[in-house]
Structures are given as structure tokens and as C-alpha cells.
Amino acid sequence: MSDNNKPLILIVEDVESNYLYLNAVLSKLDATVEWVKNGIEAVDFAKAHPETALILMDLQMPEMNGYDATREIKKIYPDMSIVAQTAFAMSDDRAKAIDAGCDDYLAKPIRSKDLIDTVNKYLNK
């Protein structure tokens, strides 16, 4: 699914306008971007694509939330990079995301520079 040497980034986001924004910002990078709309689809995608370089995980979604999806993915691929992204930026959300296995955290609205800097940190590790 990803072009030969391009890193594969998965956006897990149930709100289309949020996905469109993230995708537009990420289009500046030389990466392949895929989109799923809930945690169940995210876990299935990760299982099918172990080469995924980075997952941008929304935390508040229907069917399976981002915390549970992160736990499931990290059980299978402990080294897969997952960055939480959520509009519900309460003081304990960051800690809950890290406890669930997320490697990093971005609060919405996400500034494009913060997104690019964070994504590059994980693509270049």
C-alpha cells in the first residue's frame, strides 16, 4: 500500500474535517498517508501493515476509543510509534495517553508546525 521507500502514516480520526486538515499538513512530507475512522479499523490496519511508521491516534472515537486501540496495537507491535491527538485536552489526558502506550501527545487544535515537528521526530528515529 505504501510506495517503496515512503514511510506509511496512519491517521485514526472519526471527524472528516480533522482528517482533511491533518492530511493537508502531512502532504508536505514524502510519506504515504492512510485513514481509518475508529479504533477497530486502526487495530486491523496495524495488523495488516506492520511496516506502519507512525499512527496519529484520535482518543475519542466510536466503537473503540484510541486508548484501547493503542493498547491492542502495542501488544502486537510494542515499537510502533503512536501519537495521541485529541480535542479533550484535560490535564490527565496526556498521562492517560502515555499510560495507554502512546509515545507522544498533540492537543487539538494542532498547529501545523507542531504536527510536522512531531511526525518528523518519529519518522527519523
C-alpha positions in Angstrom: 0.0 0.0 0.0 2.8 2.4 0.7 5.2 3.4 -2.1 8.5 1.6 -1.8 10.6 3.8 0.5 8.0 6.2 1.7 7.1 5.9 5.3 3.4 4.9 6.0 1.5 7.2 8.3 -2.0 6.1 9.6 -4.5 8.8 10.7 -7.1 7.4 13.0 -9.8 10.1 13.1 -13.6 9.9 13.1 -14.2 13.5 12.0 -13.6 14.0 8.3 -12.6 17.7 8.6 -9.9 16.9 11.2 -8.6 14.2 8.8 -8.6 16.6 5.9 -6.5 19.1 7.9 -4.0 16.5 9.1 -3.7 15.1 5.6 -3.2 18.5 4.1 -0.3 19.3 6.6 1.2 15.8 6.1 1.1 16.2 2.3 4.3 18.4 2.7 6.1 15.3 3.8 7.3 12.5 1.5 5.1 9.9 3.1 2.1 7.7 2.3 -1.0 8.6 4.4 -3.9 6.3 5.1 -7.1 7.0 7.0 -9.3 4.9 9.2 -12.3 6.1 11.3 -12.2 4.2 14.6 -10.0 2.1 16.9 -11.2 -1.3 15.5 -10.1 -0.2 12.0 -6.8 1.0 13.4 -6.0 -2.3 15.0 -7.0 -4.2 11.9 -4.8 -1.8 9.7 -1.8 -2.2 12.0 -2.1 -6.0 11.9 -2.2 -5.8 8.1 0.6 -3.2 7.8 3.4 -3.9 10.3 5.5 -1.5 8.3 3.4 1.4 9.5 5.9 4.1 10.6 3.5 6.2 12.7 -0.1 6.3 13.8 -1.8 9.6 14.7 -4.5 8.3 17.1 -7.6 10.2 18.0 -8.6 9.3 21.5 -12.3 9.9 21.4 -13.9 7.7 18.8 -17.0 5.5 18.4 -16.7 1.7 18.6 -13.2 1.5 20.1 -11.5 4.6 21.6 -7.9 5.5 21.0 -6.7 4.4 24.4 -8.0 0.8 23.8 -6.8 0.7 20.2 -3.3 1.9 21.3 -3.1 -0.9 24.0 -4.1 -3.5 21.4 -1.6 -2.3 18.8 1.2 -2.0 21.3 0.6 -5.6 22.5 1.4 -6.8 18.9 3.9 -4.1 17.9 5.5 -2.5 21.0 7.9 -0.4 18.9 5.2 1.0 16.6 5.1 4.8 17.1 1.7 6.2 18.2 1.0 9.8 18.8 -2.3 10.7 20.5 -4.3 13.6 19.2 -7.3 14.9 21.0 -9.5 17.9 21.5 -10.3 16.8 25.0 -7.1 18.3 26.5 -7.7 17.8 30.2 -4.6 17.8 32.5 -4.8 14.0 32.9 -5.4 13.2 29.2 -1.7 13.3 28.4 -0.9 10.9 31.3 -3.7 8.6 30.3 -2.5 8.6 26.7 1.1 7.8 27.7 -0.1 5.1 30.2 -2.1 3.5 27.3 1.2 3.3 25.3 1.2 6.4 23.2 4.7 7.7 22.5 3.6 11.4 22.3 0.6 13.7 22.5 -0.8 16.6 20.5 -3.7 18.7 21.7 -6.2 20.0 19.1 -6.3 22.4 17.5 -3.0 21.1 16.3 -0.6 23.7 14.8 0.9 22.6 11.5 4.5 23.2 12.8 3.9 21.1 15.9 2.4 18.3 13.7 5.3 18.3 11.3 7.9 18.5 14.1 6.3 15.6 16.0 5.9 13.4 12.9 9.5 14.1 11.8 10.8 13.1 15.3 9.3 9.7 14.9 10.0 9.2 11.2 13.6 10.0 11.7 14.2 7.8 14.8 
